[in-house]
Amino acid sequence: MKHIIVGTAGHIDHGKTTLIKALTGRETDTLDEEKKRGISINLGFTFFDLPSGKRVGIVDVPGHEKFIKNMLAGASGLDMVMLVVAADEGVMPQTVEHIDILSFLNIKNGLIVLTKSDMVEEEFRELVKEDIKERMKGTFLEDAEILEVDSVSKRGIPELIQKLDDMSEQIEEKNENSPARLNIDRVFTIKGHGTVVTGTLLEGKISVDDDLVVYPENLKAKIRSIQVHGEDENTAYAGQRTAINISNVKKDEIGRGDVLAAPDSLEESMMLDVKMNIIKHVDRTLKHWDRLRLYHGTREILCRAVPLDKEEIAPGENGFVQLRLEESIVSKKGDTFVVRSYSPMATIGGGVIIDASPKKHKRFDEDVIEALKVKEKGELHDILEEYLKHNSKNYPTVKDMMSYSGAHEEDIRKALDKLSEDGKIFVIGNMYIHTNHYKKLFEKVNELLADYHKHNRLKPGILKEELKSKVESKFKPKEFDIVLAAFEGDGLIKIAGNIVSLKDFEVVFNEKQKENRNRMQKMLKKCGFESVPTIEEITGKDVRAKEVLDAMIGDSVAMLGDGYIMDMETYDKAKKMLVDYINEHGEITLGEYRDLIGSSRKNCMIILESFDRNRITKRIENKRVLM
């Protein structure tokens, strides 16, 4: 079911609140000061049902110039807007500013409601309607229908309700599969319940007992209860206006402008890369280091503007801009925003966020500008490739890319599959890296292996775990195995058990070393299953003999752990006998293995523990099964 939020916009005293009362039977002016002054100061919320059965949340936003900040907060999350124009006054300055703001916030669906229609003659109404059409040219309401109503007599109200119902079919479904995100527009407490926040759920869904985070403070919160349009619900979905009772967070710790979202779904930033448009009818050019008021979601933040692709942006023009913020923000690529001048305050422009967590840019950098063009207009796979080029060292997951791009998980995975097929990215478990980073990883591995071989000429290679600690500590052993297997598949290295070396590296023994090798090999073969010696028992105190034995490990000698070793052929035979037995019987005990190979309990324990470490077997109580 679609969840629809409709908002009003328009000049002060043009009848927005009275219109909503006529539609819903409820007043949205709740403050004594609002009732006394007859204007909406804060945001008003209510709802009503359409003939089709859809329930519509409705937001009454203030029209007075002093309350534009509240208007911007209310416009966050709107699906449709009713531009309210009083028939006795026509289009006024605040009407125009509201249209500019709504255009920048990418609101596409709307209609124009001509209120107080019974107060003027038909000829005057027609003149006002012609003026409205002329003033709406070039805006998203250029072709919008104008409906005449009188909120007192209710003339035109049934037709308006039916029109809203018809238009609701055009509204796109919200993204319920993305991590939940809600811009907080009100915070209050209810005795006996604690902190309550309200806002429109922009994406995802939330349920009672879910764990969420309040950004940018990173406060952990748990949902106690949810209300949608005054009714208790277990789950709220994208597009619904919600009141959420949260625990673990006090009222004075959060406020309007904060974001309630899924854990680890948003990243704090002190900069934004944006595509900004300057309103053509304002006498204001955006220049380098202009101080602005940024409005994003329900938040206002002071910032400085750094135009990246031109000296300045004139009225009616657009350009790439980096906004340097005075407070941190959490946002997503594709989010819209509005900017107002610092002083005197006036709406001068707005646009869309291209990168929600960029690096600091120099002006007129061609590489930066080309990258921004890709992020702005490119296909999703192009955008993700650009993202991975600059973020691969952080090993992002699908969840990270959903947060960055704002795209659905299914679309992200399709784009990643294409990049993988095209050989542009490499997949490590549930992490993704660009091939450029993949090459850098190999360069580092190659350099480390070359250095290791130079200083350890008689060792066949380096242990995987030691190499991992030097290459990338963020990897888990399985993930590093994937990377090394890829390097080996590309013919760059070779792997023998737990030993890694350069592809062409071979240990070369002199005559004395060969004698030592042959002597120790005979000793180990003679041990068979009957004895599992330590390195010291084979080499004694001969340092040169130990160097040779180290070189044999992983090739003709198996290292079992704790200094115990075994002839590799004997070890492989012990492994085959074990695997064949478990394949036939499903499991094996220490006693059964002792009888199988005819060795001592101690020797069998050493061998079996080696199989456990190498993930050949898994111990369950006193039995072992194959991994």
Buried (B, 14 or more C-beta within 10 A) or exposed (E): EBBBBBBBBBBBBBBBBBBBBBBBEBBBBBEEEBEEEEBBBBBBBBBBEBEEEBBBBBBBBBBBBEBBBBBBBBBBBBBBBBBBBBBBBBBBEBBBBBBBBBBBBBBBBBBBBBBBBBBBEEEEBEBBBEEBBEBBEEBBBEEBEBBBBBBBEEBBBEEBBBBBBEBBEEBEEBBBBBBBBBBBBBBEEEEEEBBBBBBBBBBBBBEBEBEBBBBBBEBEBBBBBBBBBEEEBEEBBBBBBBBBBBEBBEEEBBBBBBBBBBBEBBBBBBBBBBBBBBBEEBEBBBEEEBEBBBBBBBBBBEBBBBBBBBEBBBBEBBBBBBBEBEBBBBBBBBBBBBBBBEEEEBBBBBBBBBBBBBEEBEBEEEEBBEBBBBBBEBEBBBBBBBBBBBBBEEBBBBBBBBBBBBBBBEBBBBBBEBBBEEEBBBBBBEBBBBBBBBEBBBEBBBEBBEEBBEEBEBBBBBBBEEBBEBBBEEBEEEBBBBBBEBBBEEEBBBBEBBBBBBEEBEBEBEEEBEEBBEEBBEBBBEBBBEBBBEBEBBBEEEEEBBBBBBBBBBBBBBBBEEEBBBBBEBBEBBBEBBBEBBEEEEBBEBEBBBEBBEBEEEBBBBBBBBBBEBEBBEEEEEBBEBE
